[in-house]
Amino acid sequence: MAREVAPPMGYQLLIGLDIYERGDGFSRSRVTVGPDHMNPHGVVHGGVLYAMADTGMGAALYSRLREDESCATIEVKMVYMATVREGTVECETRLINKGRRVAVLESEVKLGERLVAKALGTFAIFEA
């Protein structure tokens, strides 16, 4: 049986992360950029984009876990390719492989059609 989706909380609310689509190893989320997302150089802090990918990966994986399973990030490799100063940034994530104890996922973070970051992550799967 699939696990129920928890309501947004904590850091997700703090950065305004809206996970608007998820299911069968897939998720889509967005953040509308504001002053609180900026670093001292006037561009979106890399941690916001990282959080989008990491949280999107968790959402995509949870859609494929049983009720008695949970997951945790092992590692996320993030490559930043462009800066973001305004607009709505979107993250699309897909599950690449799910084993019994480890899953591999991939995220693309875009501003419109422009790819601004890409991530590859591994997650541990364990009994809740």
NUMARKE-38479 format. One line per 8 residues: their letters; for each residue x, y, z negated of N, C-alpha, C, CB. Coordinates in Angstrom, 3 decimals. Atoms other than C-alpha are relative to their C-alpha. Glycine has a CB too. Example, Ala and Ser with C-alpha at 12.3 -4.5 7.8 and 13.67 -1.06 7.14 Angstrom:
NUMARKE-38479
as = 0.890 -1.190 0.000 12.300 -4.500 -7.800 0.900 1.200 0.000 -0.992 0.027 -1.246 ~ -0.820 -1.190 0.060 13.670 -1.060 -7.140 -0.770 1.090 -0.730 0.414 0.462 1.415;
END
This chain:
NUMARKE-38479
marevapp = 0.840 -1.181 0.000 0.000 0.000 0.000 0.889 1.250 0.000 -0.958 -0.005 -1.223 ~ -0.781 -1.242 -0.088 1.307 3.495 0.854 -0.188 0.843 -1.251 -0.402 0.810 1.247 ~ 0.005 -0.869 1.171 2.108 5.963 -1.889 -0.793 1.267 0.295 1.440 0.350 -0.428 ~ 0.734 -1.268 -0.143 -0.099 9.035 -2.468 0.967 1.159 0.094 -0.967 0.214 -1.180 ~ -0.828 -1.192 -0.165 1.309 12.415 -1.481 -0.198 0.916 -1.207 -0.349 0.746 1.328 ~ 0.057 -0.911 1.151 2.164 14.615 -4.472 -0.198 1.427 0.501 1.298 -0.106 -0.868 ~ 0.156 -1.411 -0.412 1.150 18.283 -4.335 1.336 0.723 -0.079 -1.050 0.723 -0.886 ~ -1.243 -0.769 0.072 3.885 20.869 -3.730 0.279 0.437 -1.439 -0.069 1.231 0.929;
mgyqllig = -0.375 -0.408 1.347 5.842 21.710 -6.885 1.441 0.476 -0.023 -0.198 -1.151 -0.992 ~ -1.388 -0.350 0.264 9.075 23.159 -8.256 0.679 0.775 1.103 0.766 -1.216 -0.258 ~ -0.838 -0.679 -0.978 11.734 24.109 -5.758 -0.718 0.193 1.329 1.283 -0.777 0.215 ~ 0.774 -0.113 -1.241 9.429 23.460 -2.820 -0.857 1.271 -0.023 -0.897 -1.252 0.200 ~ 0.793 -1.229 0.135 7.129 26.228 -4.096 0.897 1.232 -0.052 -0.876 -0.063 -1.261 ~ -0.917 -1.129 0.151 10.078 28.477 -4.968 0.467 0.540 1.355 1.207 -0.415 -0.838 ~ -0.459 -0.460 -1.312 11.302 28.579 -1.351 -1.133 0.110 1.020 1.064 -0.938 0.527 ~ 1.135 -0.107 -0.917 7.815 28.443 0.176 -0.014 -1.065 1.075 -0.001 1.340 0.643;
ldiyergd = -0.072 1.099 -0.964 8.356 25.085 1.887 -1.362 -0.664 0.152 1.052 -1.037 -0.435 ~ 1.294 0.590 -0.332 5.164 23.881 3.569 0.220 -1.250 0.841 -0.902 1.016 0.753 ~ -0.070 1.254 -0.753 5.204 20.210 4.573 -1.394 -0.206 0.590 0.452 -1.237 -0.919 ~ 1.332 -0.022 -0.605 2.327 20.348 7.025 -0.349 -1.247 0.797 -0.119 1.183 0.886 ~ 0.289 1.251 -0.701 2.663 16.964 8.700 0.940 -1.076 -0.505 0.134 0.169 1.537 ~ -0.826 1.133 0.409 3.890 13.562 7.542 -0.743 -1.292 0.290 0.372 0.092 -1.501 ~ 0.600 1.300 -0.226 3.315 9.942 8.334 0.920 -0.907 0.779 -1.310 0.145 0.721 ~ -0.749 1.063 -0.655 4.940 6.701 9.446 1.431 0.386 0.370 -0.724 -0.429 1.226;
gfsrsrvt = -1.410 -0.290 -0.214 8.553 7.788 9.028 0.281 1.329 0.665 0.594 -1.065 0.807 ~ -0.105 -1.282 -0.688 8.046 11.341 10.219 -0.506 1.110 -0.906 -0.788 -0.019 1.326 ~ 0.556 -1.162 0.698 7.574 14.815 8.728 0.340 1.277 0.757 0.532 0.077 -1.449 ~ -0.234 -1.354 -0.517 7.311 18.450 9.790 -0.273 0.975 -1.138 -0.910 0.316 1.257 ~ 0.166 -1.015 1.044 7.767 21.425 7.498 0.444 1.348 0.539 0.806 -0.370 -1.277 ~ -0.366 -1.356 -0.422 8.248 25.181 7.693 0.188 0.899 -1.199 -1.062 0.587 0.930 ~ -0.213 -1.069 0.970 9.460 28.179 5.756 -0.068 1.304 0.785 1.384 -0.158 -0.772 ~ 0.022 -1.338 -0.581 8.553 31.746 6.637 1.028 0.835 -0.738 -1.426 0.646 -0.084;
vgpdhmnp = -1.157 -0.693 0.572 11.714 33.745 6.061 -0.400 1.329 -0.638 1.059 0.240 1.077 ~ 0.225 -1.252 0.722 11.625 36.556 3.505 1.276 0.438 -0.691 -1.137 -0.153 -1.025 ~ -1.199 -0.540 0.670 14.062 38.664 1.458 0.621 -0.969 -1.010 -0.351 1.293 -0.708 ~ -0.521 0.926 1.008 14.398 35.955 -1.221 0.803 -1.152 0.598 -1.138 -0.557 -0.813 ~ -0.732 1.081 -0.663 15.870 33.524 1.349 1.384 0.415 0.470 -0.788 -0.504 1.172 ~ -1.230 -0.530 -0.593 18.788 35.743 2.318 1.227 -0.157 -0.892 -0.185 1.450 0.327 ~ -1.269 -0.032 0.715 22.439 35.481 1.374 0.542 1.433 0.070 1.025 -1.034 0.605 ~ -0.527 -1.375 -0.011 24.650 38.578 0.853 0.312 0.554 1.401 1.249 0.054 -0.831;
hgvvhggv = -0.298 -0.433 -1.367 25.325 38.691 4.621 -1.252 0.312 0.810 0.802 -1.060 0.710 ~ 1.246 -0.325 -0.676 21.657 39.227 5.479 -0.550 -1.084 0.900 0.187 1.208 0.788 ~ 0.547 1.143 -0.746 21.004 35.761 6.907 -0.536 -1.029 -1.001 1.093 -0.646 0.935 ~ 0.584 1.020 0.877 19.029 32.831 5.512 1.120 -0.854 -0.611 -1.009 -0.899 0.788 ~ -0.976 0.809 0.730 21.070 30.996 2.867 -0.053 -1.440 0.509 -0.269 0.051 -1.535 ~ -0.070 1.379 -0.474 22.255 27.583 4.049 -0.715 -0.980 -0.899 1.420 -0.415 0.140 ~ 0.692 0.880 0.941 20.759 26.040 0.920 -1.483 -0.129 0.290 0.188 0.500 -1.398 ~ 1.415 0.067 -0.376 17.260 26.880 2.161 -0.178 -1.000 1.138 -0.532 1.403 0.417;
lyamadtg = 0.077 0.923 -1.135 17.879 25.036 5.442 0.304 -1.424 -0.435 0.968 0.428 1.105 ~ -0.334 1.321 0.540 19.495 22.151 3.559 -1.197 -0.592 -0.750 1.228 0.092 -0.937 ~ 1.156 0.474 0.763 16.506 21.909 1.220 -1.129 -0.435 0.926 -0.495 1.092 -0.953 ~ 1.024 0.392 -0.973 14.185 21.792 4.225 0.282 -1.402 0.534 -0.061 1.014 1.164 ~ -0.367 1.311 -0.547 16.094 18.826 5.685 -0.117 -1.090 -1.067 1.435 0.036 0.566 ~ 0.011 0.994 1.071 16.533 16.976 2.374 -1.431 -0.345 -0.424 0.798 0.512 -1.207 ~ 1.389 0.227 0.409 12.888 17.405 1.348 -0.804 -0.642 1.123 -0.655 1.319 -0.426 ~ 0.668 0.616 -1.151 11.687 16.571 4.854 0.345 -1.474 0.136 0.374 0.732 1.278;
mgaalysr = -0.423 1.404 -0.045 13.710 13.364 4.742 -0.730 -0.816 -1.060 1.524 -0.114 -0.200 ~ 0.735 0.701 1.059 12.156 12.401 1.428 -1.452 -0.212 0.377 0.083 0.774 -1.308 ~ 1.409 0.106 -0.401 8.662 13.113 2.779 -0.189 -1.059 1.081 -0.518 1.355 0.502 ~ 0.096 0.991 -1.074 9.276 11.046 5.914 0.179 -1.419 -0.541 1.049 0.287 1.086 ~ -0.258 1.331 0.556 10.688 8.128 3.925 -1.132 -0.459 -0.906 1.312 -0.004 -0.773 ~ 1.099 0.389 0.890 7.943 8.168 1.279 -1.198 -0.520 0.774 -0.422 1.178 -0.862 ~ 1.129 0.478 -0.798 5.429 7.638 4.074 0.152 -1.469 0.385 -0.148 0.846 1.254 ~ -0.246 1.404 -0.325 7.031 4.214 4.620 0.316 -0.864 -1.227 1.136 -0.094 0.983;
lredesca = -0.270 0.762 1.215 7.551 3.179 0.984 -1.280 -0.576 -0.575 0.692 0.876 -1.039 ~ 1.126 0.584 0.725 5.299 0.898 -1.026 -0.254 0.814 -1.270 0.273 -1.498 -0.347 ~ 0.380 -0.696 1.236 3.534 2.207 -4.134 1.007 -0.239 -1.119 -1.387 -0.449 -0.453 ~ -0.945 0.336 1.069 6.123 0.451 -6.335 1.447 0.370 0.344 -0.082 -1.482 -0.307 ~ -1.341 -0.413 -0.395 9.115 2.016 -4.525 0.162 1.515 -0.129 0.294 -0.446 1.439 ~ -0.353 -1.410 0.039 10.863 5.343 -4.877 1.305 0.168 0.780 0.139 0.520 -1.481 ~ -1.250 -0.216 -0.723 13.893 6.957 -3.251 0.750 1.185 -0.584 -0.268 0.222 1.495 ~ -0.849 -1.114 0.423 16.771 9.336 -3.915 1.073 0.212 1.059 0.643 -0.270 -1.404;
tievkmvy = -1.032 -0.337 -0.971 19.257 11.129 -1.713 1.349 -0.588 -0.412 0.109 1.520 0.155 ~ -1.387 0.437 0.199 22.653 9.446 -1.396 0.920 1.073 0.563 0.271 -1.389 0.683 ~ -0.851 -0.981 -0.669 24.178 11.884 1.087 -0.769 0.652 1.145 1.299 -0.661 0.523 ~ 0.518 -0.700 -1.167 23.125 14.528 3.600 1.147 0.780 0.616 -1.194 0.943 -0.375 ~ -1.014 -0.738 -0.765 25.525 15.809 6.259 -0.748 1.034 0.825 0.874 -0.960 0.922 ~ 0.717 -1.105 -0.647 24.367 19.222 7.491 0.963 0.763 0.893 -0.640 0.953 -1.053 ~ -0.787 -0.789 -0.937 25.699 21.033 10.549 -0.819 1.246 0.339 0.364 -0.829 1.297 ~ 0.666 -1.276 -0.278 24.794 24.722 10.880 0.522 0.542 1.329 0.241 1.032 -1.160;
matvregt = -0.395 -0.432 -1.333 24.796 26.063 14.440 -0.344 1.442 0.318 -0.630 -0.876 1.003 ~ 0.405 -1.380 -0.278 23.108 29.464 14.310 -0.558 0.630 -1.270 -1.053 0.053 1.146 ~ 0.548 -0.712 1.153 22.059 32.123 11.818 -1.484 0.283 0.215 0.770 1.317 -0.247 ~ 1.418 -0.367 -0.028 18.470 32.999 10.951 -0.160 1.269 -0.833 -0.919 -1.169 -0.548 ~ 0.228 -1.269 0.699 17.420 36.535 9.970 -1.473 0.277 -0.265 0.583 1.136 0.799 ~ 1.443 -0.227 0.157 13.639 36.419 10.345 -0.759 -1.105 0.725 -0.414 1.405 0.549 ~ 0.855 0.958 -0.696 10.715 34.322 11.525 -0.382 -1.182 -0.860 0.681 -0.489 1.236 ~ 0.393 1.242 0.664 9.390 30.902 10.641 0.900 -1.116 0.502 -1.504 -0.335 0.258;
vecetrli = -0.915 1.092 -0.310 11.924 28.090 10.528 -0.758 -1.309 -0.195 1.290 0.055 -0.898 ~ 0.680 1.293 0.091 10.636 24.566 11.183 1.009 -1.135 -0.035 -0.966 -0.187 1.177 ~ -0.857 1.180 0.128 12.148 21.211 10.293 -0.799 -1.226 0.410 0.544 -0.153 -1.456 ~ 0.622 1.257 -0.436 11.282 17.984 12.080 0.934 -1.135 -0.378 -0.292 0.000 1.547 ~ -0.798 1.113 0.525 12.470 14.747 10.488 -0.572 -1.323 0.470 0.053 0.038 -1.537 ~ 0.451 1.346 -0.350 12.347 11.142 11.599 0.894 -1.035 -0.668 -0.004 -0.198 1.534 ~ -0.704 1.141 0.578 13.316 7.869 10.006 0.694 -0.747 1.133 -0.981 -0.943 -0.787 ~ -0.761 0.726 -1.017 16.071 6.182 12.023 0.043 -1.493 -0.320 1.428 0.561 0.107;
nkgrrvav = -0.074 1.402 0.406 16.432 2.962 10.013 -0.356 -0.126 -1.476 1.410 -0.580 0.270 ~ 0.353 0.285 1.391 14.906 1.557 6.827 0.345 -1.446 -0.301 -1.508 0.280 -0.272 ~ -0.343 1.328 0.480 16.594 -1.363 5.194 -0.711 -0.253 -1.321 1.531 -0.154 -0.158 ~ 0.623 0.300 1.303 15.667 -2.968 1.875 0.403 1.008 -1.062 0.380 -1.407 -0.461 ~ -0.519 -0.875 1.059 17.834 -0.601 -0.203 0.515 1.356 0.484 1.099 -0.701 -0.716 ~ -0.519 -1.262 -0.529 19.065 2.180 2.116 -0.754 0.369 1.284 1.532 -0.104 0.274 ~ 0.646 -0.511 -1.214 17.363 4.349 4.735 0.857 1.112 0.586 -1.442 0.516 -0.300 ~ -0.723 -1.047 -0.715 18.874 6.660 7.358 -1.030 0.863 0.724 1.051 -0.606 1.007;
lesevklg = 0.942 -0.943 -0.604 17.037 9.783 8.510 0.749 1.131 0.692 -0.959 0.568 -1.062 ~ -0.577 -1.102 -0.751 17.654 12.690 10.868 -0.978 1.171 0.021 0.359 -0.441 1.437 ~ 0.830 -1.214 -0.034 16.369 16.287 10.720 0.578 1.000 0.983 -0.108 0.636 -1.405 ~ -0.375 -1.142 -0.829 16.423 19.150 13.187 -0.730 1.221 -0.547 -0.347 -0.245 1.518 ~ 0.574 -1.242 0.499 15.870 22.690 11.911 0.056 1.002 1.149 0.766 0.531 -1.279 ~ 0.093 -0.887 -1.159 14.679 25.140 14.555 -0.689 1.306 -0.333 -0.733 -0.686 1.124 ~ 0.691 -1.286 0.000 13.667 28.743 14.969 -0.538 0.139 1.415 0.959 1.226 -0.418 ~ 0.563 0.105 -1.348 11.279 28.527 17.899 0.606 -1.213 0.683 0.264 1.296 0.833;
erlvakal = -0.652 1.099 -0.718 13.075 26.389 20.489 1.488 -0.098 -0.310 -0.195 0.169 1.492 ~ -1.433 -0.069 0.296 16.517 27.308 19.120 0.378 -0.912 -1.168 0.406 1.443 -0.313 ~ -0.497 0.893 1.046 18.296 24.570 17.146 0.987 0.768 -0.869 0.669 -1.271 0.612 ~ -0.883 -0.739 0.901 19.863 26.202 14.079 0.793 -0.911 -0.931 -0.806 0.976 -0.818 ~ -0.722 0.948 0.850 20.884 23.121 12.068 -0.486 -1.415 0.285 -0.186 0.346 -1.501 ~ 0.341 1.410 -0.163 20.939 19.345 12.252 0.568 -0.748 -1.192 0.549 -0.580 1.351 ~ -0.433 0.745 1.190 21.202 16.851 9.399 -0.177 -1.502 0.205 -0.790 0.461 -1.243 ~ 0.084 1.446 0.041 21.832 13.142 8.964 0.114 -0.398 -1.463 1.113 -0.681 0.883;
gtfaifea = 0.017 0.332 1.414 20.976 11.631 5.603 -0.180 -1.480 -0.271 -1.080 0.756 -0.676 ~ 0.236 1.356 0.495 21.082 8.359 3.692 -0.702 0.115 -1.347 1.344 -0.816 -0.124 ~ 0.785 0.012 1.234 18.629 7.591 0.905 -0.012 -1.395 -0.592 -1.438 0.484 0.258 ~ 0.140 1.260 0.719 18.582 4.862 -1.733 -1.482 -0.301 -0.189 0.734 0.053 -1.369 ~ 1.363 0.460 0.247 15.380 2.849 -2.053 0.063 -0.932 -1.209 -0.618 -0.726 1.271 ~ -0.004 0.823 1.207 14.567 1.331 -5.442 -1.418 -0.124 -0.556 0.949 0.598 -1.066 ~ 1.300 0.172 0.634 11.682 0.061 -7.521 -0.247 1.136 -0.968 -0.088 -1.354 -0.723 ~ 0.347 -1.155 0.839 9.887 2.920 -9.266 -0.105 -0.366 -1.461 -1.302 0.609 0.458;
END
